[in-house]
Amino acid sequence: MANDTENKEPAKKSNFIHLQIEKDLQEGKNNGRVHTRFPPEPNGYLHIGHAKSICLNFGIAEKFGGKCNLRFDDTNPTKEEMEYVESIEKDVRWLGFDWEDRLFYASDYFEKLHDFAILLINKGKAYVDDQSSETISEQKGTPTRPGTESPYRNRTPEENLDLFNRMTAGEFDEGSRVLRAKIDMASPNMHMRDPIIYRILKAHHHRTGDKWCVYPMYDFAHGQSDYWEGITHSICTLEFEVHRPLYDWFIDQLMDSDYRPRQIEFARLNLTYTIMSKRRMLELVKGGYVSGWDDPRMPTISGLRRRGFTPESIRNFSDRIGVTKVDGMIDVSLLEYSVREHLNKTAQRVMGVLNPLKVVITNYPEGQEEELEAINNPEDERMGSRKVPFSRVLYIERDDFMEDPPRKFFRLAPGREVRLRYAYFVTCTDVIKNDKGEITELHCTYDPASKGGNSPDGRKVKATLHWVSAKHAVKSEVRLYDRLFYDEDPAGHKDVDFKEFLNPDSLQVLPECYIEPFVNDAKPLDHFQFERLGYFNLDYDSIPGKPVFNRTVPLRDSWVKAQNSM
């Protein structure tokens, strides 16, 4: 598992895919063109693993002055929806990539694919099989035992063509027949043992409606779509390595020039404390374990966006983890570090109090108010400063006060002086409690000479607290998000449902928090650093007068420390 985040700089060296492309260019293949594609299936929302693939495919096009297509692999109408198509387009654009006029669908090629299937039939390289899927699977054999030929394998091209046309016309029931490529039932590669290339599906397609009763399999549609689009390098995840001979076999039957696409495989992204399966994510959505695909705890791109991750942070993360040929596990803390790094440079600073404790400054004149100068971001002086209102009644964090503090607690306590950020030195004089003995407010005095946070006599204090003026603060709901699972590999336990490892503390809702008035003009997805607390952004659920903020990440990674102390 990669848990070392000391090397903070994104990788700059070429990866093995870049080197292979450079070699192809040197050899003059495909007339020196580089053309990639990102081909998602619209059966769910994209996740952080897809983001890696998006960055890789579009990044290759940028690096080599080439092109990258967006193509939807919409060959299974039973699972695909326009909602998913629209969300994918939004995610790719949000990450900062543009396919220009090169938006395609596998369904664009249904006629061509059907014609190609007929060509294979006429060449004696495809046949209709009447057996059930279970029987076909059994006859495929094992990696060490050859398969058994179908009793329908030697049908004449004329008979196969008639049956395939009748399949296309909707004459047969689903599951009653399939079209198979006629390759080699003794091949050591199971995918070459007469793979299914068409099946009967009497389902409404989101683009072609009810025109088709037969639909191509992914392996049949994928390479041919690449070929017709002029793709030079088909970048796939590692599980498709064993599919490559079949990819090449289909291209061999189709190509009529020196041009051919080349499939290259890389290791997919596996992230700790995360699931990377759309099927399992859909289970969480349908089961109500999360609020939807864009729940900020989900590893979907839409969930990460809503939580406050930035396109730059995800692209930098993709650079850092690199591209390899070996499966591994990346520590999610590296993704969290990437967004901290970016937001530290770009996020507007504000003060917010999440667990408020009332403070009355007894020697501050009643009714008096003033505005204090505050820095918007010390990492970027171009962001300037803002005015923060100050008054007699404030809120501070309840955790910043202890009535009987231990030796190393330096924040506010009876008789102790601390600094209020951008404001004054204050000293706690009285602790007010209710009938239950609970602390309800503090009384303090302030030193008017310490305005701005420094005293003319040079005395020092050991703590600086954030605060908000009670009169001016914006009452807000704050949602503290944490990792959705408490187990490092929730899907990696045999015979244990991954949902058993859901973190019951992954969401804490704080209904009464107070934020300085600068956030009044914020728009959804605007980013902030709440000083001393973490990075937050405004959620879509906000309405005028009732803002909702999501915590993206705390200022520091406290997860490992917390886990080690358990």
LUMDORO-928369 format. One record per residue (C-alpha): residue in three letters; x, y, z. Coordinates in steps of 0.05 Angstrom, whole numbers, plus 5000, padded with zeros to 4 digits. Layout:
! residues N
ALAXYZ...
This chain:
! residues 566
MET500050005000ALA502650694982ASN502351095046ASP508551535039THR506652245022GLU513452555034ASN514652624959LYS509553184949GLU511253404878PRO507053114822ALA510652624777LYS514052964718LYS517352374682SER514252024623ASN510651374640PHE511150724602ILE505150904558HIS508551554537LEU514851164520GLN510950674476ILE507451244440GLU514051594429LYS516750944399ASP510750894353LEU511851614330GLN519151484317GLU517250884274GLY512251304235LYS506150894253ASN499251164236ASN502451744198GLY505052044263ARG498152144293VAL496252064366HIS488851974378THR485951704443ARG478951624471PHE475351584538PRO469851064531PRO465351024593GLU459150594598PRO453251044618ASN450750564672GLY452650994732TYR456451604754LEU463951654743HIS468651564803ILE475751764821GLY478451154782HIS475151424719ALA478252094734LYS485051774730SER483251484661ILE480452154638CYS486752514658LEU491051984625ASN487351964558PHE486252714550GLY493152844579ILE496452404526ALA492852794472GLU495353444503LYS502453204511PHE503152954439GLY498953484404GLY493652974387LYS486152884399CYS481852524449ASN474652304437LEU469152204487ARG465351574468PHE459651254507ASP459650494507ASP452150454504THR451349724484ASN447049494543PRO440349864543THR438049504606LYS442849894650GLU443950554614GLU440451224624MET441051924597GLU442052174668TYR448751804668VAL450652074600GLU449452794623SER453152694688ILE459252404651GLU459552994603LYS459153474662ASP464653104700VAL469553094641ARG468453834628TRP469154004702LEU475853654704GLY478054144651PHE477953724587ASP474553854521TRP472753334467GLU470853914420ASP466453614365ARG468552894378LEU462752624419PHE460951914398TYR456851324420ALA457750584406SER450550624383ASP452951084326TYR455950444297PHE450249954307GLU449049914232LYS456449834217LEU457349314271HIS451348924246ASP454348944175PHE461048714203ALA457548134238ILE454347934171LEU461247974138LEU464047494190ILE458147024179ASN459147034104LYS466646894114GLY464846294157LYS467746634219ALA461346724259TYR455446274274VAL448846274311ASP448645834373ASP441945594400GLN444745374468SER443545714534SER448846164564GLU449945654619THR451445104569ILE456045554529SER459745734592GLU460645004611GLN463144824541LYS468545364544GLY472744904588THR478145164636PRO484845504626THR488044804629ARG482644424591PRO480444574519GLY473344764506THR468144344471GLU465544564403SER458244754399PRO453844274359TYR451744884318ARG458845104302ASN458844824231ARG452345114206THR452945394136PRO453746144126GLU446846154093GLU443545834153ASN447146294202LEU445346904161ASP437946704161LEU437946584236PHE441647234250ASN436847634208ARG431047314245MET434447484312THR434948204288ALA427548204268GLY425548004339GLU423047314320PHE426546954378ASP426247044453GLU431747334495GLY436846814514SER434746334460ARG440346474412VAL446946854407LEU451847004352ARG458946754366ALA465546884331LYS468646244304ILE475846264328ASP479145704369MET475845284424ALA482745014444SER486045694452PRO489745794518ASN486246474522MET479146354544HIS476846984509MET478646684442ARG474246074451ASP468646284404PRO466446904442ILE459347164439ILE458947784397TYR451347904394ARG445647744441ILE438147854439LEU435748424483LYS428648674474ALA429749324512HIS428750054497HIS435250414481HIS436151124505ARG438451344435THR435850834384GLY429250694417ASP426250024398LYS429849964331TRP434349384353CYS432948714384VAL440248494382TYR446048864414PRO453548774406MET457948554464TYR463249034490ASP469148644461PHE465848664392ALA463949394394HIS470149674428GLY475649554378GLN471349684317SER469150354346ASP476450524357TYR477950334285TRP472450744254GLU474251354296GLY481651314276ILE483951184347THR491451034349HIS492250834422SER486650494460ILE488450574533CYS485050064577THR485549824649LEU489549204664GLU483748714666PHE483048804590GLU490148544577VAL487447834565HIS482248134518ARG487648434473PRO488547824427LEU481047854413TYR481348604402ASP486948484351TRP483247894318PHE477148324303ILE481548884276ASP485048374231GLN478348194200LEU476448914190MET482649314170ASP483849484098SER490049934105ASP496449994146TYR492650374200ARG490749994263PRO489350204335ARG493749924389GLN491149714457ILE495549884518GLU493649694589PHE495150034655ALA493449874728ARG486850154751LEU486350584813ASN484950244879LEU484050704938THR484050545013TYR477550625053THR473750654987ILE469750214940MET471150284865SER465349894837LYS459350224804ARG455149614821ARG456749694895MET455750444892LEU448850334861GLU447349864918LEU448950424968VAL444650924929LYS438650464922GLY439250224994GLY439150925022TYR445950855055VAL447951515020SER443652084995GLY445351954922TRP450951884871ASP453352584890ASP453452454965PRO459852794988ARG462152145020MET461951774953PRO468351704911THR464451934850ILE466952554814SER460352894828GLY460952704902LEU468052964906ARG465953614871ARG460153714920ARG464753574979GLY469454124955PHE474953774917THR477654184859PRO479253964787GLU486454174799SER487053744861ILE484553124825ARG489053244765ASN495053344811PHE493152704848SER492952324782ASP499952594765ARG502652384833ILE500351664832GLY503051564762VAL501551004713THR503950294724LYS502849584700VAL502149304770ASP495749324812GLY496649654880MET493050044933ILE493750804939ASP492751125007VAL486651595005SER490652075048LEU494552254985LEU488152474951GLU486352875014TYR493353185014SER492453404942VAL486153804957ARG489254105020GLU495254324979HIS491054664926LEU485954984973ASN491455245018LYS493755664959THR486955864933ALA481555834986GLN478656465018ARG480056485093VAL474256635140MET472756515213GLY467256045233VAL465155745300LEU462255045297ASN460954905370PRO459455595397LEU460655865467LYS458156565482VAL463357085505VAL461457765533ILE467058285535THR464758665596ASN469259275588TYR467659375514PRO462559935506GLU455459695496GLY452859845426GLN459759975399GLU461959615335GLU468259645294GLU471359315233LEU478058975236GLU482758825179ALA483558075162ILE487957745110ASN484257355056ASN489756855042PRO496956915068GLU499256465011ASP497056964958GLU497557704974ARG493657864910MET487357624946GLY487758234990SER484058325056ARG477058405083LYS473558755141VAL471158315199PRO465958615247PHE467558615322SER462658755379ARG461558645453VAL458557945446LEU462457405409TYR462456665398ILE468656225406GLU469455475400ARG467255115462ASP473454685457ASP477755315464PHE475855395537MET477154945598GLU475155135668ASP480554695698PRO485754605643PRO491454105643ARG498554355642LYS499354365566PHE492654695550PHE494455405529ARG487755655505LEU482656045546ALA481655895620PRO479656295682GLY484656855692ARG488456695628GLU489757185571VAL489456975498ARG489357325431LEU483157385388ARG485357325316TYR485958025283ALA482858335345TYR485158415417PHE488058055478VAL482457825524THR482557535594CYS477157085623THR474357375687ASP467856975700VAL464656315681ILE457056325677LYS453255665686ASN446055435685ASP442255045737LYS445254405711GLY452254655721GLU453454725646ILE457655315621THR453155785582GLU457656385573LEU464256705592HIS465657415615CYS472257705592THR475758375591TYR479758635532ASP485959065526PRO484359645479ALA491759765467SER492659075437LYS488559205375GLY490958795316GLY493558245362ASN499858545393SER500958915458PRO505259555461ASP508659295525GLY511158685487ARG507758165530LYS506357495497VAL500657005498LYS500956275480ALA494456195441THR490556535385LEU483156375379HIS478356485322TRP471656805337VAL465557135305SER461357725327ALA454657455352LYS450758035322HIS453757975252ALA454957225246VAL451356805193LYS447756225225SER449355605184GLU448754855181VAL455454505175ARG456253785153LEU462653445176TYR464252885127ASP469152335140ARG471051685105LEU465051265086PHE468450625109TYR472650485171ASP476049895139GLU482049995093ASP479349505041PRO471849435051ALA470849014988GLY476748565001HIS473848105054LYS471447435028ASP464347245049VAL463347915085ASP458548435057PHE462449075044LYS456749465077GLU458749165144PHE464649645144LEU460650285135ASN463150825182PRO457351045228ASP460951705240SER461951875166LEU457052465173GLN455852925231VAL450853495222LEU451854125263PRO445454535257GLU447555175293CYS454355435272TYR456356165262ILE460556415204GLU463157125192PRO458657535145PHE463657495087VAL460156845066ASN453457195055ASP455057264981ALA457756564971LYS455256114915PRO454855354915LEU461655034910ASP465355664933HIS471255444975PHE473455705043GLN478455545096PHE475155615164GLU481255835203ARG484055295249LEU478454815228GLY479054585157TYR476754695085PHE469354775070ASN464854955012LEU457755185004ASP452954614988TYR447354594936ASP442354504993SER443455225015ILE437655705010PRO437656455024GLY438556565098LYS440255835111PRO447055665083VAL449754955087PHE457254825087ASN460754165074ARG467454005104THR472153785049VAL477853575094PRO480653795162LEU486854225161ARG491053625179ASP490352875170SER487952645238TRP485351975213VAL491751575220LYS493051845290ALA485851695311GLN486250985283ASN492850845318SER489951065384MET484050595381
